[in-house]
Amino acid sequence: MTDRKIVVPGELLTDQRKKLGEHVFVDEGMVYADSLGLAEQDSDGVRVIPLQGRYMPQAEDLIVGIIAREEFSGYIVDINSFYYSFVRKDNLRKPLEKGTVISAKITSVNEINEAELDQIRVFYDGEVLDVSPVKVPRIIGKKGSMLEVLTKGTGSSIMAGRNGRVWIKDGNTALLKKAIKKIEDEAHLSNLTVRITEFIEREKKQALKAK
Protein backbone atom coordinates (compact mmCIF):
# COMPACT_ATOMS: atom_id res chain seq x y z
CA MET A 1 0.00 0.00 0.00
CA THR A 2 1.29 3.49 -0.89
CA ASP A 3 1.31 6.21 1.78
CA ARG A 4 0.88 9.83 0.64
CA LYS A 5 1.23 13.12 2.50
CA ILE A 6 2.16 16.75 1.87
CA VAL A 7 5.74 17.53 2.95
CA VAL A 8 8.01 20.58 3.06
CA PRO A 9 11.72 20.79 2.15
CA GLY A 10 13.88 19.13 4.80
CA GLU A 11 11.05 17.06 6.28
CA LEU A 12 12.00 13.55 7.41
CA LEU A 13 10.35 10.87 5.27
CA THR A 14 11.80 7.64 6.64
CA ASP A 15 14.73 6.14 8.51
CA GLN A 16 14.49 2.89 6.54
CA ARG A 17 16.63 1.82 3.59
CA LYS A 18 14.52 2.30 0.47
CA LYS A 19 14.92 2.90 -3.24
CA LEU A 20 15.23 6.66 -3.71
CA GLY A 21 12.97 8.41 -6.20
CA GLU A 22 12.84 12.05 -7.26
CA HIS A 23 13.26 15.03 -4.92
CA VAL A 24 14.59 13.17 -1.89
CA PHE A 25 18.05 13.02 -0.28
CA VAL A 26 19.85 10.98 2.38
CA ASP A 27 21.62 12.38 5.40
CA GLU A 28 23.14 10.00 8.00
CA GLY A 29 20.84 7.21 6.91
CA MET A 30 17.69 9.32 7.04
CA VAL A 31 15.66 10.17 3.90
CA TYR A 32 14.38 13.74 3.59
CA ALA A 33 12.30 15.75 1.09
CA ASP A 34 14.08 18.44 -0.95
CA SER A 35 10.87 20.06 -2.26
CA LEU A 36 7.39 21.11 -1.23
CA GLY A 37 5.23 18.33 -2.57
CA LEU A 38 3.35 15.08 -2.23
CA ALA A 39 5.48 12.34 -0.65
CA GLU A 40 4.75 8.81 -1.83
CA GLN A 41 6.29 5.75 -0.24
CA ASP A 42 5.64 2.04 -0.07
CA SER A 43 7.62 -0.97 1.11
CA ASP A 44 10.20 -0.52 -1.63
CA GLY A 45 10.70 3.16 -2.46
CA VAL A 46 10.09 6.80 -1.60
CA ARG A 47 9.76 9.95 -3.72
CA VAL A 48 8.31 13.46 -3.65
CA ILE A 49 6.13 14.89 -6.42
CA PRO A 50 6.68 18.69 -6.40
CA LEU A 51 3.58 20.87 -6.13
CA GLN A 52 5.26 23.77 -7.87
CA GLY A 53 8.29 24.27 -10.08
CA ARG A 54 9.72 25.42 -13.39
CA TYR A 55 9.88 23.20 -16.47
CA MET A 56 13.27 21.67 -17.26
CA PRO A 57 13.48 20.24 -20.81
CA GLN A 58 13.86 16.49 -21.07
CA ALA A 59 14.34 14.32 -24.15
CA GLU A 60 11.18 12.55 -25.35
CA ASP A 61 8.83 15.06 -23.68
CA LEU A 62 5.86 16.29 -25.70
CA ILE A 63 5.48 20.04 -25.25
CA VAL A 64 3.34 22.96 -26.39
CA GLY A 65 5.47 25.85 -27.64
CA ILE A 66 5.06 29.30 -29.14
CA ILE A 67 7.22 30.58 -31.99
CA ALA A 68 9.30 33.46 -30.60
CA ARG A 69 11.39 34.49 -33.62
CA GLU A 70 12.82 33.32 -36.92
CA GLU A 71 16.49 32.66 -37.60
CA PHE A 72 18.33 31.68 -40.77
CA SER A 73 18.05 27.91 -40.38
CA GLY A 74 14.99 27.66 -38.13
CA TYR A 75 12.88 29.13 -35.35
CA ILE A 76 13.42 29.90 -31.69
CA VAL A 77 10.55 28.47 -29.63
CA ASP A 78 9.32 29.59 -26.21
CA ILE A 79 8.70 26.36 -24.28
CA ASN A 80 7.81 27.94 -20.92
CA SER A 81 11.26 27.32 -19.47
CA PHE A 82 14.35 29.28 -18.49
CA TYR A 83 15.68 28.11 -21.84
CA TYR A 84 14.44 28.54 -25.40
CA SER A 85 14.31 25.70 -27.91
CA PHE A 86 15.07 25.41 -31.59
CA VAL A 87 13.26 23.80 -34.53
CA ARG A 88 14.93 23.45 -37.93
CA LYS A 89 13.16 24.72 -41.04
CA ASP A 90 13.89 21.49 -42.87
CA ASN A 91 11.67 19.71 -40.31
CA LEU A 92 8.68 21.85 -41.34
CA ARG A 93 6.30 21.69 -44.26
CA LYS A 94 5.82 25.47 -44.46
CA PRO A 95 7.07 28.66 -42.80
CA LEU A 96 5.81 29.68 -39.36
CA GLU A 97 4.95 33.11 -38.02
CA LYS A 98 5.82 34.63 -34.65
CA GLY A 99 3.16 33.67 -32.10
CA THR A 100 2.21 30.40 -33.81
CA VAL A 101 1.30 27.65 -31.33
CA ILE A 102 2.83 24.24 -31.94
CA SER A 103 3.25 20.90 -30.28
CA ALA A 104 6.57 19.13 -30.57
CA LYS A 105 8.71 16.33 -29.24
CA ILE A 106 12.02 17.15 -27.59
CA THR A 107 14.62 15.03 -29.39
CA SER A 108 17.69 16.13 -27.45
CA VAL A 109 18.85 18.49 -24.69
CA ASN A 110 22.42 19.82 -24.65
CA GLU A 111 24.71 20.60 -21.70
CA ILE A 112 23.21 24.08 -21.22
CA ASN A 113 19.62 22.76 -21.34
CA GLU A 114 18.80 23.97 -24.85
CA ALA A 115 16.32 21.60 -26.47
CA GLU A 116 15.95 20.62 -30.10
CA LEU A 117 12.45 19.88 -31.37
CA ASP A 118 10.94 17.57 -33.99
CA GLN A 119 7.54 16.11 -34.93
CA ILE A 120 6.06 19.58 -35.20
CA ARG A 121 2.31 20.02 -35.31
CA VAL A 122 0.78 23.45 -35.84
CA PHE A 123 -2.36 24.41 -33.92
CA TYR A 124 -4.84 26.78 -35.51
CA ASP A 125 -7.21 28.83 -33.37
CA GLY A 126 -7.96 27.57 -29.87
CA GLU A 127 -6.21 28.96 -26.79
CA VAL A 128 -3.33 28.09 -24.50
CA LEU A 129 -3.65 27.67 -20.73
CA ASP A 130 -0.67 27.94 -18.39
CA VAL A 131 -0.53 25.37 -15.60
CA SER A 132 2.18 24.24 -13.21
CA PRO A 133 4.42 21.76 -15.09
CA VAL A 134 4.44 19.44 -12.09
CA LYS A 135 0.63 19.15 -12.30
CA VAL A 136 0.63 18.04 -15.95
CA PRO A 137 0.93 14.30 -15.14
CA ARG A 138 -2.30 14.62 -13.14
CA ILE A 139 -4.01 16.39 -16.06
CA ILE A 140 -2.95 13.54 -18.34
CA GLY A 141 -3.64 10.73 -15.86
CA LYS A 142 -2.44 7.15 -15.96
CA LYS A 143 -2.38 5.99 -19.58
CA GLY A 144 -4.26 9.17 -20.52
CA SER A 145 -7.23 8.39 -18.28
CA MET A 146 -7.77 11.98 -17.12
CA LEU A 147 -7.49 13.38 -20.64
CA GLU A 148 -10.16 10.93 -21.73
CA VAL A 149 -12.46 12.14 -18.95
CA LEU A 150 -11.85 15.78 -19.95
CA THR A 151 -12.34 15.30 -23.70
CA LYS A 152 -15.44 13.13 -23.39
CA GLY A 153 -16.94 15.28 -20.65
CA THR A 154 -16.49 18.61 -22.43
CA GLY A 155 -16.30 17.69 -26.13
CA SER A 156 -13.09 19.72 -26.40
CA SER A 157 -9.82 19.01 -28.15
CA ILE A 158 -6.89 19.05 -25.70
CA MET A 159 -3.11 18.82 -25.94
CA ALA A 160 -1.35 18.81 -22.56
CA GLY A 161 2.34 19.65 -22.88
CA ARG A 162 4.79 18.44 -20.26
CA ASN A 163 6.07 22.02 -20.09
CA GLY A 164 2.94 23.35 -18.39
CA ARG A 165 1.02 24.56 -21.42
CA VAL A 166 -2.34 23.10 -22.36
CA TRP A 167 -3.87 23.86 -25.76
CA ILE A 168 -7.67 23.63 -25.91
CA LYS A 169 -10.26 24.15 -28.65
CA ASP A 170 -13.99 23.62 -29.28
CA GLY A 171 -16.56 22.06 -27.00
CA ASN A 172 -17.37 23.45 -23.57
CA THR A 173 -14.06 25.20 -22.90
CA ALA A 174 -15.50 27.11 -19.92
CA LEU A 175 -16.24 23.82 -18.15
CA LEU A 176 -12.89 22.43 -19.27
CA LYS A 177 -11.02 25.34 -17.69
CA LYS A 178 -12.90 24.83 -14.42
CA ALA A 179 -12.06 21.12 -14.46
CA ILE A 180 -8.37 21.77 -15.14
CA LYS A 181 -8.27 24.33 -12.32
CA LYS A 182 -9.84 21.76 -10.00
CA ILE A 183 -7.18 19.21 -11.01
CA GLU A 184 -4.45 21.73 -10.19
CA ASP A 185 -6.00 22.54 -6.81
CA GLU A 186 -6.58 18.90 -5.86
CA ALA A 187 -3.56 17.24 -7.49
CA HIS A 188 -2.42 15.93 -4.12
CA LEU A 189 -5.67 14.04 -3.46
CA SER A 190 -6.39 10.41 -4.29
CA ASN A 191 -9.15 9.17 -6.63
CA LEU A 192 -8.81 12.37 -8.63
CA THR A 193 -10.14 10.90 -11.87
CA VAL A 194 -13.37 9.91 -10.11
CA ARG A 195 -13.61 13.35 -8.50
CA ILE A 196 -13.26 15.12 -11.85
CA THR A 197 -15.71 12.79 -13.59
CA GLU A 198 -18.31 13.55 -10.91
CA PHE A 199 -17.51 17.27 -11.01
CA ILE A 200 -18.05 17.51 -14.78
CA GLU A 201 -21.33 15.61 -14.62
CA ARG A 202 -22.54 17.75 -11.71
CA GLU A 203 -21.65 20.98 -13.55
CA LYS A 204 -23.44 19.83 -16.70
CA LYS A 205 -26.59 18.94 -14.77
CA GLN A 206 -26.58 22.31 -13.02
CA ALA A 207 -26.19 24.06 -16.36
CA LEU A 208 -29.22 22.22 -17.73
CA LYS A 209 -31.33 23.15 -14.71
CA ALA A 210 -30.36 26.81 -15.14
CA LYS A 211 -31.73 26.94 -18.69
C-alpha positions as CSV (number, residue, x, y, z in Angstrom):
1,M,0.0,0.0,0.0
2,T,1.3,3.5,-0.9
3,D,1.3,6.2,1.8
4,R,0.9,9.8,0.6
5,K,1.2,13.1,2.5
6,I,2.2,16.8,1.9
7,V,5.7,17.5,2.9
8,V,8.0,20.6,3.1
9,P,11.7,20.8,2.1
10,G,13.9,19.1,4.8
11,E,11.0,17.1,6.3
12,L,12.0,13.6,7.4
13,L,10.4,10.9,5.3
14,T,11.8,7.6,6.6
15,D,14.7,6.1,8.5
16,Q,14.5,2.9,6.5
17,R,16.6,1.8,3.6
18,K,14.5,2.3,0.5
19,K,14.9,2.9,-3.2
20,L,15.2,6.7,-3.7
21,G,13.0,8.4,-6.2
22,E,12.8,12.0,-7.3
23,H,13.3,15.0,-4.9
24,V,14.6,13.2,-1.9
25,F,18.0,13.0,-0.3
26,V,19.8,11.0,2.4
27,D,21.6,12.4,5.4
28,E,23.1,10.0,8.0
29,G,20.8,7.2,6.9
30,M,17.7,9.3,7.0
31,V,15.7,10.2,3.9
32,Y,14.4,13.7,3.6
33,A,12.3,15.7,1.1
34,D,14.1,18.4,-0.9
35,S,10.9,20.1,-2.3
36,L,7.4,21.1,-1.2
37,G,5.2,18.3,-2.6
38,L,3.3,15.1,-2.2
39,A,5.5,12.3,-0.7
40,E,4.8,8.8,-1.8
41,Q,6.3,5.7,-0.2
42,D,5.6,2.0,-0.1
43,S,7.6,-1.0,1.1
44,D,10.2,-0.5,-1.6
45,G,10.7,3.2,-2.5
46,V,10.1,6.8,-1.6
47,R,9.8,10.0,-3.7
48,V,8.3,13.5,-3.7
49,I,6.1,14.9,-6.4
50,P,6.7,18.7,-6.4
51,L,3.6,20.9,-6.1
52,Q,5.3,23.8,-7.9
53,G,8.3,24.3,-10.1
54,R,9.7,25.4,-13.4
55,Y,9.9,23.2,-16.5
56,M,13.3,21.7,-17.3
57,P,13.5,20.2,-20.8
58,Q,13.9,16.5,-21.1
59,A,14.3,14.3,-24.2
60,E,11.2,12.5,-25.3
61,D,8.8,15.1,-23.7
62,L,5.9,16.3,-25.7
63,I,5.5,20.0,-25.3
64,V,3.3,23.0,-26.4
65,G,5.5,25.8,-27.6
66,I,5.1,29.3,-29.1
67,I,7.2,30.6,-32.0
68,A,9.3,33.5,-30.6
69,R,11.4,34.5,-33.6
70,E,12.8,33.3,-36.9
71,E,16.5,32.7,-37.6
72,F,18.3,31.7,-40.8
73,S,18.1,27.9,-40.4
74,G,15.0,27.7,-38.1
75,Y,12.9,29.1,-35.4
76,I,13.4,29.9,-31.7
77,V,10.5,28.5,-29.6
78,D,9.3,29.6,-26.2
79,I,8.7,26.4,-24.3
80,N,7.8,27.9,-20.9
81,S,11.3,27.3,-19.5
82,F,14.3,29.3,-18.5
83,Y,15.7,28.1,-21.8
84,Y,14.4,28.5,-25.4
85,S,14.3,25.7,-27.9
86,F,15.1,25.4,-31.6
87,V,13.3,23.8,-34.5
88,R,14.9,23.4,-37.9
89,K,13.2,24.7,-41.0
90,D,13.9,21.5,-42.9
91,N,11.7,19.7,-40.3
92,L,8.7,21.9,-41.3
93,R,6.3,21.7,-44.3
94,K,5.8,25.5,-44.5
95,P,7.1,28.7,-42.8
96,L,5.8,29.7,-39.4
97,E,4.9,33.1,-38.0
98,K,5.8,34.6,-34.7
99,G,3.2,33.7,-32.1
100,T,2.2,30.4,-33.8
101,V,1.3,27.7,-31.3
102,I,2.8,24.2,-31.9
103,S,3.2,20.9,-30.3
104,A,6.6,19.1,-30.6
105,K,8.7,16.3,-29.2
106,I,12.0,17.2,-27.6
107,T,14.6,15.0,-29.4
108,S,17.7,16.1,-27.4
109,V,18.9,18.5,-24.7
110,N,22.4,19.8,-24.6
111,E,24.7,20.6,-21.7
112,I,23.2,24.1,-21.2
113,N,19.6,22.8,-21.3
114,E,18.8,24.0,-24.9
115,A,16.3,21.6,-26.5
116,E,16.0,20.6,-30.1
117,L,12.5,19.9,-31.4
118,D,10.9,17.6,-34.0
119,Q,7.5,16.1,-34.9
120,I,6.1,19.6,-35.2
121,R,2.3,20.0,-35.3
122,V,0.8,23.4,-35.8
123,F,-2.4,24.4,-33.9
124,Y,-4.8,26.8,-35.5
125,D,-7.2,28.8,-33.4
126,G,-8.0,27.6,-29.9
127,E,-6.2,29.0,-26.8
128,V,-3.3,28.1,-24.5
129,L,-3.6,27.7,-20.7
130,D,-0.7,27.9,-18.4
131,V,-0.5,25.4,-15.6
132,S,2.2,24.2,-13.2
133,P,4.4,21.8,-15.1
134,V,4.4,19.4,-12.1
135,K,0.6,19.1,-12.3
136,V,0.6,18.0,-16.0
137,P,0.9,14.3,-15.1
138,R,-2.3,14.6,-13.1
139,I,-4.0,16.4,-16.1
140,I,-2.9,13.5,-18.3
141,G,-3.6,10.7,-15.9
142,K,-2.4,7.1,-16.0
143,K,-2.4,6.0,-19.6
144,G,-4.3,9.2,-20.5
145,S,-7.2,8.4,-18.3
146,M,-7.8,12.0,-17.1
147,L,-7.5,13.4,-20.6
148,E,-10.2,10.9,-21.7
149,V,-12.5,12.1,-18.9
150,L,-11.9,15.8,-20.0
151,T,-12.3,15.3,-23.7
152,K,-15.4,13.1,-23.4
153,G,-16.9,15.3,-20.6
154,T,-16.5,18.6,-22.4
155,G,-16.3,17.7,-26.1
156,S,-13.1,19.7,-26.4
157,S,-9.8,19.0,-28.1
158,I,-6.9,19.0,-25.7
159,M,-3.1,18.8,-25.9
160,A,-1.3,18.8,-22.6
161,G,2.3,19.7,-22.9
162,R,4.8,18.4,-20.3
163,N,6.1,22.0,-20.1
164,G,2.9,23.4,-18.4
165,R,1.0,24.6,-21.4
166,V,-2.3,23.1,-22.4
167,W,-3.9,23.9,-25.8
168,I,-7.7,23.6,-25.9
169,K,-10.3,24.2,-28.6
170,D,-14.0,23.6,-29.3
171,G,-16.6,22.1,-27.0
172,N,-17.4,23.4,-23.6
173,T,-14.1,25.2,-22.9
174,A,-15.5,27.1,-19.9
175,L,-16.2,23.8,-18.2
176,L,-12.9,22.4,-19.3
177,K,-11.0,25.3,-17.7
178,K,-12.9,24.8,-14.4
179,A,-12.1,21.1,-14.5
180,I,-8.4,21.8,-15.1
181,K,-8.3,24.3,-12.3
182,K,-9.8,21.8,-10.0
183,I,-7.2,19.2,-11.0
184,E,-4.4,21.7,-10.2
185,D,-6.0,22.5,-6.8
186,E,-6.6,18.9,-5.9
187,A,-3.6,17.2,-7.5
188,H,-2.4,15.9,-4.1
189,L,-5.7,14.0,-3.5
190,S,-6.4,10.4,-4.3
191,N,-9.1,9.2,-6.6
192,L,-8.8,12.4,-8.6
193,T,-10.1,10.9,-11.9
194,V,-13.4,9.9,-10.1
195,R,-13.6,13.3,-8.5
196,I,-13.3,15.1,-11.8
197,T,-15.7,12.8,-13.6
198,E,-18.3,13.5,-10.9
199,F,-17.5,17.3,-11.0
200,I,-18.0,17.5,-14.8
201,E,-21.3,15.6,-14.6
202,R,-22.5,17.8,-11.7
203,E,-21.7,21.0,-13.5
204,K,-23.4,19.8,-16.7
205,K,-26.6,18.9,-14.8
206,Q,-26.6,22.3,-13.0
207,A,-26.2,24.1,-16.4
208,L,-29.2,22.2,-17.7
209,K,-31.3,23.2,-14.7
210,A,-30.4,26.8,-15.1
211,K,-31.7,26.9,-18.7
